[in-house]
């Protein structure tokens, strides 16, 4: 069977090689008869000068036959000698690329010189030979630059000019080829490539048939308009291309040329609409990530670092300045000033109280501090002896109460402003940290793979899901990651598996199931290279009340080779605790999915809980992040119950003292790092699950591991055990157990 497959593969390769040689010979035959500028025939010689050495004999044979059949005897003699010399230079001196060019161009000029000396040539023919030598050498040099796409452009130019000699009635094949190529590149949105191809191919066709220069201008205008205004649209691009055709028809010098431009535009449109979408999506245009792109990434990373530093400086400056500014109008002196300004300013006895008896009046007003702080008001009977001579005792009591109320309002406003300022500076600091981390990841960089990206885009386009964005990247360790963004679409598990299989085949790399993320009107699918480990999750929740649970947990993979397990325990039980726990879990999960680290996510969630309402809000936070390629884990804890690890048959508890998020202005949490191997377990508990202590949980987990229970079975057993062991006489708490087991990927 294997031998048959090898033989079949060998026969297929031989057939392909034979077809390639035949196609090259046909190309040489067609190009040999092409002429530009009224009599120059450089294309056959250029093909022999610049084509790959394995194809040179076939190209030379086709060009030789084409020259003898389609050129005049004098031109055929000159071109035949040049072709033989170029072919000999390419085959005899394969190491030197310029050998074929020098031999061909030199022989062409030498033959023309001999013809002139023999009386068979003239000076105009010598100029033609010189032009042919220059053009053939230039086009041959373009053909040698195969890695940049210049060779494809050169072949297109030569074909566009040569096909003009095969006019089919009013239709000009060269201009039709230029228009089809421009429209195909315009469909990809490649503005520069579409403009260059249309200009080069249209110019070559016009050089072969000067009467159709207006048609070449129309091709350029139509292709450029389609690329700029209607990328990815067949109908829109075709309509804009017709505008260029109308312009070409209007500028045609003769009615025959106008009819030819119109007919040629119609053929271009028909060929464009007949091209398969996959072929157009496979057209070149994007270039691999080079040194300039790498430098641009480094520059972007530096700017992100600068923005992060600036945001951190803003936060530090605001906090420092706010502490140094004097707090005006927040001492009891404000009440005395208020009474003096509102009541005593218009009183007839102000000179007696505030000039002759200033110290006595101030002492009496400060004696009002205690009753005002106790009840917020003062009565006439509470006036001290220093104020017994006041002419308006009732008004004095009311004015003092009003002044104290204003003082309390100022203090409350300052406290609220301080809380908001602290929240703002904490947000600045957290975002600055996130930007610095993203800048670090960006500086490490990766390598874009445009070839695989084009394959992937073609796959989704064939499925009717035109990708809005498609990227394939290799990280510094060579691991593949692909992201495709399409219009919002739901994918079933079966469809995700089928997509994974197709993308694996196209990218030639083992991939995990794609992660699907919906963002408003778009959906992003992330394909990551198959990791060394696979997480197996288990989750069990037992609410203290039937309707609400203050615990919220999420377990997911983010599509970048990382697994996450999150548990948020809202303080208390019931509806309010459920709101805090769910809010903290959802915000944290969303931030983690977008690349935020555990500490940064906790700081932002802390701000959100602080500003949620006037009532105190808090939630204990447990976040386990695991690298599925290396087994390295990071555990961030803020006021959460201890975490249990089970490695090599031995339990290990991880726990740090701390406060839940949302309690203070700043988070009091800590990150722990450790490694996991295949078969290891990690278990997150809420407070209610360990109300009777942690020892029984470690013993029960060991029994479950020995019995071979699945993570889901372990979670259910531990949660049910916690409910049974709840201490009698104490208020029940919500119970949540989240289990992760690390397995080797099969």
C-alpha atoms as one frame of an Amber mdcrd trajectory, in Angstrom:
protein
   0.000   0.000   0.000   2.776   2.408   0.960   4.674   1.620  -2.258   1.553
   2.336  -4.301   1.126   5.677  -2.578   4.754   6.569  -3.249   4.416   5.595
  -6.905   1.233   7.633  -7.217   2.955  10.638  -5.629   5.929  10.224  -7.987
   3.673  10.024 -11.054   1.780  13.099  -9.924   5.017  15.048  -9.416   6.320
  13.986 -12.847   3.057  15.026 -14.503   3.189  18.396 -12.750   6.811  18.948
 -13.866   5.907  18.061 -17.469   2.957  20.443 -17.431   5.129  23.222 -16.021
   7.706  22.771 -18.779   5.001  22.784 -21.461   3.410  25.899 -19.987   6.787
  27.657 -19.921   7.406  26.796 -23.579   3.959  28.152 -24.517   4.672  31.319
 -22.522   7.949  31.777 -24.385   6.157  31.337 -27.734   3.544  33.970 -26.836
   6.026  36.488 -25.445   8.482  36.158 -28.324   6.036  37.824 -30.731   5.081
  40.676 -28.422   6.158  44.155 -29.537   6.147  47.565 -27.860   6.946  51.104
 -28.982   6.422  50.266 -32.644   8.911  47.434 -33.114  10.812  46.333 -29.980
  10.550  42.589 -29.204  12.431  42.072 -25.907  10.097  39.727 -24.051  11.292
  36.319 -25.203  14.910  37.225 -24.478  13.943  38.676 -21.060  12.195  35.422
 -20.156  15.327  33.402 -20.894  17.508  35.884 -18.976  15.511  35.869 -15.740
  13.516  32.645 -15.467  14.496  29.846 -13.093  17.374  27.780 -14.536  15.343
  24.563 -14.588  12.812  26.211 -16.899  15.252  28.050 -19.142  15.526  25.325
 -21.857  11.734  25.145 -22.304  11.470  28.938 -22.307  14.291  29.233 -24.826
  12.716  26.640 -27.147   9.325  28.337 -27.057  10.834  31.791 -27.586  12.976
  30.504 -30.512   9.960  29.028 -32.283   7.908  32.143 -31.614  10.625  34.405
 -33.009  11.001  32.376 -36.199   7.250  32.152 -36.771   6.040  35.611 -35.752
   8.877  38.069 -36.475  10.349  39.402 -39.696  13.446  37.596 -40.995  15.856
  40.314 -39.875  14.282  40.566 -36.399  14.140  36.768 -36.161  17.834  36.481
 -37.022  18.797  39.036 -34.423  16.586  37.536 -31.700  17.617  33.935 -32.491
  21.299  34.684 -31.940  20.575  36.606 -28.738  18.389  33.784 -27.405  21.078
  31.179 -28.075  23.733  33.304 -26.372  21.544  34.000 -23.325  20.643  30.330
 -23.040  24.305  29.363 -23.170  25.255  31.947 -20.549  22.543  30.747 -18.153
  23.436  27.054 -18.540  27.248  27.321 -18.707  27.711  29.900 -15.919  24.835
  29.149 -13.529  26.522  30.819 -10.523  26.505  34.278 -12.160  23.093  35.764
 -12.703  24.424  38.477 -14.974  26.080  35.990 -17.382  22.893  35.327 -19.347
  22.048  39.037 -19.502  25.479  40.017 -20.727  25.609  37.236 -23.312  22.116
  37.880 -24.666  22.332  41.668 -24.814  25.882  41.569 -26.194  24.972  39.090
 -28.917  21.912  41.147 -29.872  24.037  44.249 -30.397  26.793  42.316 -32.143
  24.384  40.750 -34.654  22.937  44.170 -35.405  26.441  45.569 -35.914  27.261
  42.755 -38.343  24.058  43.423 -40.277  24.946  47.113 -40.566  28.472  46.296
 -41.795  27.003  43.897 -44.362  24.618  46.549 -45.609  21.542  44.727 -44.292
  20.891  47.074 -41.381  20.329  50.771 -40.756  20.732  53.266 -37.922  17.046
  53.120 -36.886  17.344  49.339 -36.626  20.449  49.795 -34.460  18.429  52.018
 -32.115  15.754  49.316 -32.001  18.385  46.694 -31.094  19.753  48.946 -28.353
  16.242  49.430 -26.919  15.570  45.692 -27.025  18.825  44.992 -25.157  18.003
  47.526 -22.444  14.393  46.391 -22.014  15.252  42.688 -21.976  17.978  43.219
 -19.371  15.662  45.309 -17.179  12.780  42.850 -17.355  15.177  39.947 -16.791
  16.453  41.641 -13.626  12.849  41.934 -12.392  12.294  38.233 -13.079  15.313
  37.364 -10.954  13.727  39.080  -7.903  11.309  36.249  -7.206  10.986  36.874
  -3.459   9.492  40.369  -3.782   6.689  39.771  -6.307   8.538  41.744  -8.984
   8.822  38.611 -11.145   5.047  38.195 -11.188   4.631  41.847 -12.119   7.193
  41.534 -14.950   5.452  38.457 -16.403   2.117  40.273 -16.199   3.507  43.286
 -18.058   5.013  41.118 -20.808   1.790  39.125 -21.163  -0.356  42.279 -21.318
   1.798  43.687 -24.120   2.085  40.401 -26.032  -1.625  39.586 -25.835  -2.453
  42.859 -27.588  -1.394  41.148 -30.843  -4.167  38.582 -30.344  -7.061  41.048
 -30.632 -10.480  39.384 -30.827 -12.456  41.884 -32.807 -12.730  45.069 -30.688
 -11.581  43.301 -27.498  -7.994  44.009 -26.430  -6.777  41.002 -24.376  -3.857
  42.866 -22.814  -6.083  45.597 -21.394  -8.592  42.946 -20.265  -5.819  41.184
 -18.330  -4.765  44.478 -16.729  -8.340  45.263 -15.701  -8.975  41.790 -14.248
  -5.731  41.865 -12.245  -6.510  45.349 -10.913 -10.034  44.346  -9.887  -8.838
  41.170  -8.171  -6.283  43.101  -6.103  -8.854  45.824  -5.418 -11.175  43.162
  -4.008  -8.463  42.376  -1.437  -8.261  46.066  -0.508  -4.619  46.208  -1.624
  -4.604  49.828  -2.753  -0.902  50.101  -3.592  -0.728  46.687  -5.266  -3.915
  47.327  -7.280  -2.674  50.720  -8.466   0.764  49.336  -9.357  -0.596  46.302
 -11.224  -3.178  48.325 -13.165  -0.641  51.010 -14.079   2.110  48.562 -15.066
  -0.049  46.137 -17.045  -2.176  48.879 -18.582   0.941  50.838 -19.513   2.484
  47.758 -21.144  -0.711  47.165 -23.153  -0.788  50.804 -24.215   2.869  50.581
 -25.239   1.903  47.730 -27.560  -1.204  49.546 -28.880  -0.802  53.340 -28.450
  -4.366  53.956 -29.631  -5.595  52.439 -26.349  -3.707  54.739 -23.979  -7.041
  56.134 -22.821  -8.174  52.599 -22.043  -5.079  52.068 -19.881  -5.890  55.285
 -17.997  -9.441  54.068 -17.420  -8.129  50.747 -16.066  -5.915  52.571 -13.549
  -8.682  54.915 -12.367 -11.276  52.147 -12.079  -8.993  49.745 -10.182  -7.813
  52.446  -7.776 -11.393  53.609  -7.078 -12.518  50.018  -6.445  -9.604  49.369
  -4.058 -10.152  52.571  -2.056 -13.956  52.759  -1.951 -15.247  49.183  -2.236
 -12.696  46.653  -0.926 -14.155  43.157  -0.597 -17.233  43.991  -2.699 -17.704
  42.454  -6.124 -20.672  44.577  -7.173 -19.306  47.825  -5.754 -15.852  47.302
  -7.211 -17.292  46.387 -10.607 -19.483  49.504 -10.647 -16.554  51.782  -9.826
 -14.422  50.094 -12.472 -17.120  50.886 -15.038 -16.648  54.587 -14.269 -13.064
  54.265 -15.441 -14.262  52.461 -18.571 -16.673  55.304 -19.311 -13.786  57.754
 -18.997 -11.670  55.634 -21.370 -14.518  55.480 -23.898 -14.967  59.246 -23.749
 -11.271  59.913 -24.383 -10.837  57.384 -27.206  -9.507  59.027 -30.403 -11.695
  56.996 -32.793 -15.077  55.245 -32.639 -13.288  51.929 -33.141 -11.077  52.596
 -30.117 -14.112  53.626 -28.042 -15.869  50.373 -28.940 -12.720  48.459 -28.094
 -12.478  50.110 -24.645 -16.112  49.328 -23.875 -15.843  45.712 -25.035 -12.568
  45.223 -23.171 -14.091  46.605 -19.947 -17.007  44.185 -20.309 -14.604  41.247
 -20.685 -12.631  42.393 -17.616 -15.828  42.611 -15.576 -16.952  39.159 -16.700
 -13.575  37.602 -15.899 -13.551  39.287 -12.480 -17.004  37.959 -11.567 -16.003
  34.472 -12.717 -12.876  34.338 -10.556 -13.411  32.121  -7.476 -13.323  34.048
  -4.228 -10.679  31.705  -2.795  -8.300  32.540  -5.644  -8.586  36.256  -5.004
  -8.120  35.854  -1.249  -4.943  33.886  -1.947  -3.379  36.756  -3.921  -0.101
  38.083  -2.471   0.157  41.466  -0.880   1.013  41.188   2.794   4.665  40.810
   3.658   6.223  38.845   6.528   7.201  40.695   9.652  10.589  42.201   8.866
  13.090  44.364  10.636  11.106  47.545  10.016   7.947  45.978  11.485   9.945
  44.657  14.416  11.306  48.152  15.002   7.764  49.524  14.822   6.651  47.032
  17.482   9.521  48.082  19.708   8.533  51.709  19.168   4.920  50.990  20.095
   6.112  49.138  23.183   8.172  52.142  24.205   5.222  54.476  23.757   2.997
  52.191  25.832   5.615  52.237  28.579   5.733  56.021  28.397   1.923  56.214
  28.694   2.017  53.812  31.647   4.657  55.930  33.410   2.668  59.090  32.740
  -0.531  57.598  34.184   1.358  56.389  37.251   2.861  59.876  37.709  -0.583
  61.444  37.424  -1.926  59.143  40.130   1.009  59.811  42.463   0.871  63.581
  41.886  -2.871  63.842  42.498  -2.614  61.827  45.707   0.404  63.772  46.985
  -1.049  67.196  46.219  -4.403  66.318  47.789  -2.693  65.454  51.092  -0.635
  68.645  51.152  -3.430  71.086  50.354  -4.855  72.821  53.473  -8.340  71.779
  54.499 -10.151  75.117  54.690 -13.421  75.674  56.511 -13.482  72.310  58.283
 -12.661  73.361  61.894 -15.047  74.803  64.471 -13.621  78.241  63.699 -15.912
  78.155  60.677 -18.991  78.184  62.978 -17.693  81.253  64.826 -16.950  83.021
  61.544 -20.375  82.050  60.240 -22.173  83.546  63.284 -20.074  86.699  63.076
 -20.769  87.158  59.376 -24.461  86.230  59.332 -25.759  87.619  62.670 -23.312
  89.915  64.381 -22.400  92.017  61.348 -25.728  93.924  61.499 -26.135  93.873
  65.307 -25.945  97.138  67.303 -23.807  95.460  70.002 -21.098  94.100  67.653
 -18.442  96.538  68.945 -19.100  95.456  72.530 -18.916  91.724  71.678 -16.196
  91.626  69.003 -13.922  94.513  69.936 -14.054  95.048  73.672 -15.033  91.437
  74.494 -13.501  89.447  71.622 -11.868  86.767  73.802 -14.998  86.289  75.900
 -17.229  85.980  72.796 -14.939  83.433  71.112 -14.736  81.393  74.300 -18.537
  81.364  74.547 -18.981  80.292  70.923 -16.495  77.432  71.372 -18.469  76.296
  74.398 -21.325  75.586  71.975 -19.238  72.869  70.300 -20.297  70.034  72.606
 -24.079  70.519  72.370 -23.839  71.051  68.600 -21.827  67.835  68.123 -24.284
  65.976  70.317 -27.588  67.083  68.771 -26.719  69.369  65.867 -28.514  72.326
  67.485 -28.426  74.485  70.611 -31.156  76.061  72.743 -31.210  79.367  74.634
 -30.865  77.540  77.930 -27.575  76.016  76.697 -25.964  79.378  75.948 -22.894
  79.867  78.189 -22.405  82.873  80.493 -19.998  84.557  78.081 -22.916  85.009
  75.655 -25.490  86.106  78.250 -25.348  89.699  77.029 -26.331  88.789  73.435
 -29.169  91.003  72.163 -30.579  88.207  69.941 -30.251  84.888  71.817 -32.838
  83.001  69.703 -31.261  84.117  66.447 -27.819  83.215  67.847 -28.924  79.626
  68.507 -30.420  79.238  65.029 -27.403  80.783  63.310 -24.987  78.534  65.245
 -27.022  75.454  64.210 -26.970  76.559  60.563 -23.210  77.154  60.653 -22.586
  73.729  62.179 -24.780  72.081  59.494 -22.724  73.811  56.769 -19.513  72.632
  58.487 -20.756  69.027  58.523 -21.708  69.280  54.837 -18.234  70.494  53.951
 -16.638  67.652  55.839 -18.885  65.104  54.110 -18.137  66.616  50.710 -14.420
  66.403  51.395 -14.683  62.765  52.411 -16.667  61.898  49.294 -14.203  63.775
  47.120 -11.347  61.979  48.816 -13.002  58.624  48.143 -13.578  59.479  44.492
 -10.041  60.816  44.163  -8.634  57.652  45.680 -10.742  55.564  43.291  -9.532
  57.641  40.344  -5.873  57.380  41.287  -6.268  53.649  41.915  -7.752  53.258
  38.447  -4.877  55.264  36.942  -2.346  53.068  38.730  -4.071  49.821  37.738
  -4.379  50.802  34.079  -0.749  51.956  34.109   0.288  48.533  35.388  -1.781
  46.780  32.725  -0.272  48.936  29.968   3.241  48.242  31.234   2.552  44.482
  31.154   1.135  44.698  27.629   4.175  46.719  26.550   6.443  44.010  27.932
   4.578  41.309  26.003   4.630  43.445  22.853   8.363  44.072  23.141   8.968
  40.322  23.217   7.001  40.212  19.989   6.194  37.404  17.672   6.420  36.601
  14.002   3.475  37.186  11.699   2.716  34.387   9.236   0.905  35.964   6.257
   0.801  32.728   4.249  -1.187  30.861   6.886  -3.279  33.968   7.494  -4.306
  34.030   3.822  -5.200  30.340   3.947  -7.297  30.891   7.047  -9.068  33.908
   5.559  -9.850  31.897   2.440 -11.332  29.079   4.518 -13.765  31.373   6.336
 -14.610  33.227   3.124 -15.537  29.939   1.451 -17.780  29.179   4.438 -19.647
  32.445   3.860 -18.066  34.136   6.898 -15.996  36.935   5.374 -13.344  37.628
   8.037 -13.127  41.190   9.310  -9.640  40.456  10.610  -7.394  37.419  10.367
  -4.008  37.058  12.072  -1.639  34.137  12.499   1.355  34.663  14.775   4.197
  32.600  16.189   5.312  33.579  19.690   9.014  33.741  20.655   8.887  30.030
  21.534   7.465  29.117  18.117   3.919  28.379  19.300   1.158  29.207  16.835
  -1.798  31.431  17.666  -4.499  32.432  15.189  -7.362  34.886  15.627 -10.270
  35.347  13.235 -12.925  38.034  13.709 -16.245  37.675  11.900 -19.696  39.165
  12.225 -21.447  37.949  15.364 -22.151  34.247  14.849 -22.988  31.350  17.145
 -20.950  28.135  16.813 -22.073  24.775  18.100 -19.556  22.326  19.653 -19.667
  20.206  16.484 -18.938  23.251  14.320 -16.019  24.215  16.554 -14.534  20.735
  16.138 -14.943  20.841  12.375 -13.337  24.289  12.230 -10.459  23.053  14.370
  -9.852  20.131  11.992  -9.872  22.365   8.903  -7.589  24.990  10.442  -5.207
  22.242  11.582  -4.999  20.995   8.018  -4.356  24.466   6.599  -1.845  25.564
   9.244  -0.170  22.142   9.486  -0.042  22.388  13.263  -1.988  20.573  16.029
  -4.549  22.945  17.533  -6.886  22.938  20.498 -10.604  23.657  20.183 -11.104
  27.341  19.353 -12.215  29.728  22.062 -15.219  31.814  20.982 -15.698  35.327
  22.381 -18.653  37.543  21.461 -18.068  41.320  21.531 -21.219  43.270  20.693
 -21.537  42.906  16.888 -18.510  40.673  16.211 -17.256  37.243  17.220 -13.587
  36.355  17.691 -12.328  32.790  17.355  -8.913  32.078  18.850  -7.011  28.988
  17.748  -4.019  28.077  19.917  -1.483  25.354  19.355  -2.349  22.203  21.252
  -0.904  22.506  24.746   1.067  19.867  26.632  -1.534  19.763  29.434  -5.321
  19.729  29.420  -7.396  21.048  32.364 -10.377  19.055  33.651 -12.761  21.169
  35.741 -15.308  20.372  38.390 -17.653  22.781  40.189 -20.261  22.311  42.918
 -22.327  25.006  44.669 -24.695  24.617  47.619 -26.434  27.926  48.464 -27.436
  28.657  52.043 -30.750  29.984  50.737 -32.830  28.481  47.970 -32.828  31.457
  45.615 -29.502  33.222  46.071 -25.878  32.231  46.504 -23.287  34.792  47.494
 -20.591  32.706  45.788 -19.811  33.035  42.089 -17.320  30.842  40.234 -16.050
  30.580  36.663 -13.684  28.095  34.990 -12.431  28.699  31.445  -9.504  28.687
  29.007  -8.634  31.965  27.303  -7.370  30.674  23.945  -3.744  31.615  24.655
  -2.762  28.369  26.332  -3.904  29.394  29.815  -6.590  27.954  32.075  -8.315
  30.068  34.736 -10.331  29.140  37.814 -12.076  31.990  39.622 -14.068  32.039
  42.867 -15.621  35.164  44.413 -17.330  34.879  47.801 -19.675  37.780  48.521
 -19.750  38.810  52.160 -22.729  37.241  53.936 -25.645  35.465  52.300 -28.730
  36.445  50.361 -29.378  38.891  47.548 -26.818  41.583  48.415 -24.010  39.038
  48.784 -25.083  37.441  45.488 -24.867  40.813  43.727 -21.359  41.492  45.092
 -20.082  37.996  44.298 -21.521  37.913  40.782 -20.312  41.437  40.006 -16.783
  40.705  41.211 -16.620  37.388  39.324 -17.959  38.760  36.041 -15.698  41.833
  36.065 -12.630  39.793  36.989 -13.304  37.164  34.318 -13.806  39.835  31.668
 -10.572  41.598  32.591  -8.618  38.326  32.718  -9.890  37.313  29.274  -8.546
  40.560  27.820  -5.072  40.039  29.289  -5.146  41.699  32.738  -3.121  40.080
  35.497  -4.811  38.994  38.732  -3.557  41.898  40.838  -4.545  44.525  38.270
  -7.990  42.989  37.815  -8.493  42.912  41.593  -7.623  46.604  41.897 -10.153
  47.609  39.258 -12.842  45.364  40.769 -12.085  46.901  44.168 -12.805  50.372
  42.763 -16.066  49.165  41.198 -17.288  47.642  44.464 -16.330  50.757  46.442
 -18.350  52.995  44.145 -21.256  50.598  43.628 -23.469  51.988  46.373 -23.486
  53.757  49.713 -23.639  50.402  51.479 -20.489  48.460  52.237 -19.662  45.915
  49.526 -17.016  43.227  49.563 -16.083  39.888  48.049 -13.251  37.479  48.705
 -11.297  36.776  45.519  -9.505  33.582  44.461  -7.937  33.483  40.983  -5.826
  30.575  39.724  -4.088  31.030  36.346  -2.286  28.034  34.841   0.045  27.909
  31.825  -0.956  24.747  29.973   2.359  24.545  28.092   4.634  24.589  31.153
   2.405  23.808  34.164   3.417  27.048  35.917   0.591  28.465  38.048  -0.164
  31.817  39.657  -2.662  32.079  42.510  -3.964  35.495  43.544  -5.824  35.617
  46.853  -7.603  38.530  48.501  -9.358  37.532  51.724 -10.231  34.096  50.366
 -10.270  30.726  52.119  -7.137  28.543  51.834  -6.489  26.680  48.590  -5.729
  22.966  48.617  -3.117  21.413  46.306  -2.779  17.653  45.951   0.594  16.742
  44.423   2.201  13.323  44.442  -0.336  11.976  46.908   0.353  14.741  49.458
  -1.947  17.652  50.366  -0.636  21.181  50.632  -2.501  24.256  51.809  -1.903
  27.738  50.406  -3.412  30.696  52.190  -2.481  34.232  53.142  -4.083  36.703
  55.504  -5.848  39.495  53.665  -9.033  41.456  53.222 -11.705  41.011  50.545
 -11.873  43.446  47.646 -14.253  46.372  48.096 -13.534  46.850  51.823 -10.659
  49.338  51.695  -9.489  51.873  49.147  -6.607  49.596  48.196  -6.522  45.834
  47.741  -4.723  43.754  50.369  -3.960  40.653  48.355  -0.985  38.529  47.405
   0.133  36.414  44.469   1.644  32.954  44.950   3.518  30.993  42.271   4.056
  27.258  42.013   4.204  24.429  39.497   1.772  21.631  38.693   2.367  18.348
  36.877   0.122  15.797  35.247  -2.322  14.291  37.753  -2.044  17.161  40.281
  -5.177  18.729  41.753  -5.991  22.305  42.789  -9.156  23.057  44.801 -10.672
  26.453  45.611 -13.067  26.720  48.580 -15.454  29.391  49.750 -15.545  30.199
  53.484 -18.669  28.115  54.012 -16.965  24.971  52.716 -14.293  25.090  55.447
 -16.456  26.200  58.375 -15.526  22.978  60.220 -11.824  23.321  59.487  -9.627
  22.224  56.554  -8.329  18.838  57.789 -11.323  16.787  56.689 -11.223  18.305
  53.190  -7.618  17.168  52.641  -8.451  13.634  53.831 -11.576  13.463  51.669
  -9.707  14.711  48.599  -7.062  12.015  49.117  -9.768   9.346  49.241 -11.378
  10.705  46.074  -8.044  10.728  44.246  -7.320   7.163  45.314 -10.772   6.056
  44.164 -10.247   7.656  40.741 -13.156  10.083  40.976 -13.519  12.727  38.287
 -13.060  16.409  39.252 -16.819  16.943  39.075 -17.433  14.003  41.405 -14.763
  15.327  43.776 -16.419  18.755  43.843 -19.833  17.257  44.600 -18.458  15.002
  47.380 -16.574  17.862  49.042 -19.537  20.263  48.794 -21.999  17.730  50.219
 -19.556  16.916  53.006 -19.212  20.598  53.888 -22.994  20.949  54.126 -23.253
  17.931  56.437 -20.421  19.157  58.648 -21.827  22.663  59.104 -21.532  23.541
  62.796 -24.886  23.279  64.589 -26.318  26.471  66.001 -24.448  28.679  63.548
 -25.867  30.491  60.580 -25.340  28.539  57.376 -23.061  29.974  54.732 -22.925
  29.366  50.990 -20.711  26.437  49.981 -18.720  26.373  46.720 -15.957  23.973
  45.682 -14.022  24.359  42.402 -11.656  21.559  41.339  -9.013  21.487  38.602
  -7.075  18.412  37.585  -4.150  18.680  35.191  -3.932  15.891  32.597  -1.506
  15.289  29.763  -2.959  16.076  26.375  -3.524  12.790  24.524
